[in-house]
Amino acid sequence: MLDGKVCFGILGPGKISHRFMKGIAFANNALVLAVASRDFEKAQVYAKQYDIKRVYQDYKTMLEDPDIDIIYIATIPGVHHEQIMMCLDHHKHVLCEKPMLADQDDLRQCFAYAAKQGCFLMEAQKAPFNYLNRVIKKRIDEGLIGDIKYIEASYCYDTFAKRYDHWVFNYEDGGGMFDVGVYAIAYANMMADSKILKVQSMVNRTPTGCDGFAVSMLEYDNGVKALVKGAIELQTENKAMIYGTKGYIETYNFWKNEEATIYLGDQKEILKVPMPSDFFCEIEHAIECVLQNRLQSPIMSETQNLEILKVLDHVKSV
């Protein structure tokens, strides 16, 4: 740490990392100290854009920097396992962009090695950290809409370009449910607040074999049912619905939204919970965990990741 701040290194200054930088700008206890890329010129341009002091032309050299506390991994999912293990090997905490890993054994290995190294590891999964969602969950727990019976959540878009060489069309670590449907799964799991008992899925596949559009019906141990959708070849209305015995809640773009509508009989309430950036909530939480010497997030832990993979594995197998 420098000047009492948790120091970040950016591994891979790609498209998603720019949104990370906009989010971390609101954090009081964090500093982006370094960036590394296999394309050194790209890293230099990125560093200049965000006034990052240290630039590295390879990942290993950045990981040897003793002033860096935590690495934000913003590369494609197919290399996450190798890079997470490399970071942990250098005793760096890790915040890895979603989707973090596609394989349960890889996931368990990474969390086990993180514990052995005394390092924090978390997937950057927006929905469970979103301020609005946390308020909704609190009010549900207080009995706002009665007992939860059914949840719907959808995140589907159409790539249109159909670039089948892009990672989202990979069979092993791509597809609509893996790319964006994970938001819907994480949201449903958060609101159901129970382990998944059963999964049933229907899938439309792309020429590469991955799911272009997938629908999964989930049943939880506590009896709650959920319908989650994910797609890279179909645009839908992307919203979430939570139905209880006393009413229901509706919110659009639930992974980054600041507004929800609560329906209780003839009454309607608009709930607004602002946040400075859709990336800020997860970043703030990761910083707090590092400062508290946690090895896992209580919100997005190994257990939560494995629950998500139950659905992804089923979609892949259908």
N, C-alpha and C positions, 0 to 999 in steps of 0.2 A: 504494500500500500504506500502511496505517496500523498502527503498532506492529508492523511486521514481518509483518502478516497480509495474505493475498490477500482483497480486498474484493469481495463479490458484490452484484449488483443483481438482484432478482427481477422478471422481466417476465411479468406475468400470475399473480396469486395464486389460481390455480384449485385444483381438488381434488388433482391430482398434486403440486403444490408443497408441500403440507403434509407429504408423505412425504419430500420433499427436505429440508425443514427439520429433520425428525427425524434424518435421516442426517448432515447437516452439523454438527449439535450435537456430534458426536464428533470433529470435525476440529480439530487444534491450530493449524493455520496459516491459518485462514479466518475471515472475519467477514461476516455478511450485513448490509450497511450500509443498503440501500435497497430499496424495493418500489414498483412503479408499476402502475397499472391505469386503464383508461378509466372504471371505476366508483370514484371517489375514496373514497367511504364504505367500500367493500369493502376498499380498500387500507389505510385507517385502522384498520379492525377487525383486519386481518391483522397490521399493524405492532404493534399493541398486544398481540396474542396472543403474538408472538414477540420482543417488545422490540426492534423494528427502528427505528433512530433517524430515518431519512429516508423521507418518503412523498411520492410524486409522482403527480399526476393525469393525466399523459400520459407516454408512453414517451420521447419526444425530450428532454424536460427532464431525465429521469433519466440519459439517455445523455450529457448535457452535464456531469454531475457529475464533476470531475477525480479524485475519490478512488476511484471505482469502477474495478476492474480487469477484471472478468469478469461477463458477464450470463448468468443461467440463464433460458432461454426455456421457459415452461410453458404456452403457448397451444396452440390446435388446429393440426394439421399444415398446413391450407390457407393459413395466414398465415406459416409458418416462413420461407419463402424471403425474403419482403419484410423480415421482422424481423431475420433473420440479416444481410442486406446492410446494413440500417440500423445495426445494432450495429457491424459492421465499419467502416462509414463514419465512425463516431465513435471508431475505434481501440480498441474493446473486444473482449477475448477472449470467446468464446462457447461455452457448454455448452448444447446444445439437446436438449430432451426427445425421446425416440423416439416415433413414427417421425419422423425429422428431415425428410426430403424424399422425394418420390415420383418425381421426374424426374431422370434421369441428367445432362442438360444443366444443370439448376438446381444439382445437387450439384457438378459440376465448376466452375461459375461461382463458387459460394460458396467453395470451397477455393482457387481461383485468387485471388479477391479477398482472402481471409484472408492468403495468402502475400504479396500485394502490400502489404497494410497492416501486415504483421509481427505478425499476430494468430493466436492459437491457436483452433482450431475442432474440436469433437468432438460426436458424438451420445452422449447419455446412454443407453447400451445396457447393461443390467445383466449379462447372462449371461457375457460374456467377462471381466468384472472380478471376478466372484464369487470369493471366496477358495477355496472348495471346488473350483470348476472349474479354477482355476489349479493347485491341488495335483494334481487328477486328470490334467491335461494333462502336468504334470511327470513323474508316475509312468508315464504312457503312453509318454512319450519315453524313459524309462529301461527300457522293455520289459516293464512289469508284466504286461500281458495279450497280449503278442506283437504281431504285425502287425495293425493295425486293418483290418477288412474292411467293416464295416457299422455304421451309426449310425441310431437312431430318435429323434425328438424331437417332442413334441406339446404345443401350448398351444391349447386350444379351450374356449370357454365359450358359454353361451346367454344373450343379453341379456334374453330373455323379454318385455320391454316392447315390443320391435319399434318403437322410435321411429325411423322412417325419415327424419326430419329431422335426426337426430344425425349428426355427421361420420363416425362409423364406417361408415355406410351409403352414403357418397359413392363413386361409381365411380372418380373420379380419385385420391383420396387417402384411401380407406377400405377396408373389407373385412377379413375375418378374418385373412388372411395378413399384411396391412399393419399391422393393429392389434396383434396378439399373435403371429402366426406368425413375425414377425421374430425373436423370441426363439429359436425353434426353429432358424431358418436360421443365426443368429449362432452358436448353440451347435454345430451340425453343422460349420459352417465352421471354427470354432476347433479342434475335435477332429480333423477331417480334415486340417487344416493344409495345404491345397492349393487351387488355383483350381478353380472349377466348370467342367467341360467340357461337360456336357449337362444339360438340365432337361426333365422330362416332368411335366405336371400334369393333374389332374382337378378340376373345380370345380362346386359347386352355387351358383347365383346367387340373390340376393335380388331383390325387385321393382324395386329401384333400379339393378340391374345389377352391383353389386359381389359379391365372393365371400362367401357366408355360411359356406361350408365349402370348404376347398381342401387337396388332398394333392399334394405335389410329390416326385418321385423325382429325386435328384441323383447325378450321376457326376462324380468329381473327376479331375484330371489324374493323380494318383498311384494311381488305380484304386479308391479307397474309394467305396462307395455309401452313400447316406443317404435316409431317408424322413422328410419334415417335414410337419407338419399345423398348420393355423391355422383358427379358426372364431369367429364371433360368433353363430351360430345352432345350435350343437351342443356339448353338454358331453361331454368325454371324460376318460379318465384321463390326467392331464398329467404325463408323466415322460420321461426320456431313457434310452436304452440304448446302450452302446458295446460292440461285439463284436469280439474279437481272436482270434488263432489259439491263445492259451493260456487264455482266459477272457473274462469280460464284466463290465461295470459298470452298475449300475442306480441311478438317483436320481430322486426325485420333485420337482416344482416346481423344476426345474433352474436357473431364472433367479434364485432367491432361497434355495435350499436350503443347509443346513449339514451334511447327512449323505448318504452314498452307501454302497452295498453292493458289494463286490468279490467275484466268484465265480471261483475257480481250482480246477477239478475239484470235489472233495468239500469243499474248504476255502472258508470264507466269512469275510470281514473287513469290519467296519463302520468306515468312515472318517468322522470328524467334524472339521469345520473351522469353528469359530464366527466370526461377524462381528457387529459392534454394530448394524448396520442393513443392509437389502438395498440401500439407496441409497448407503451410505457408501463402498463400494469404488470406484465410478465417480467420486464426488466427490473422494476422496483422490487418485486417479490424475490427474484434471484439475488439481488444485492443484499436484501435483508437476510436471506438464508446464509449467504457467505459470511456476513458480519456476525451471525448467530452460531457459526461453526456447524451448521447443519450439513449432512451428507445427501439428504434427499428433501424435496419439497413435500410438505404435507398436503398440498393441493394437486401436484402433478408428480407423483412418485412412481417407482417401479411397478407397484400394484396397479395404479391407474393406467400406465402404459400397456401393461399386459391385458387389461380389460379391453382396451381399444383394439389390440392385436387379435383378440378373439373374433371380432367382427371382420377385420381385414383378412384374416386367414380363411374364414368361411366364404367370403366373397371370391377369394382366389380359387377356392376348391370347387365351387359350383360349376 
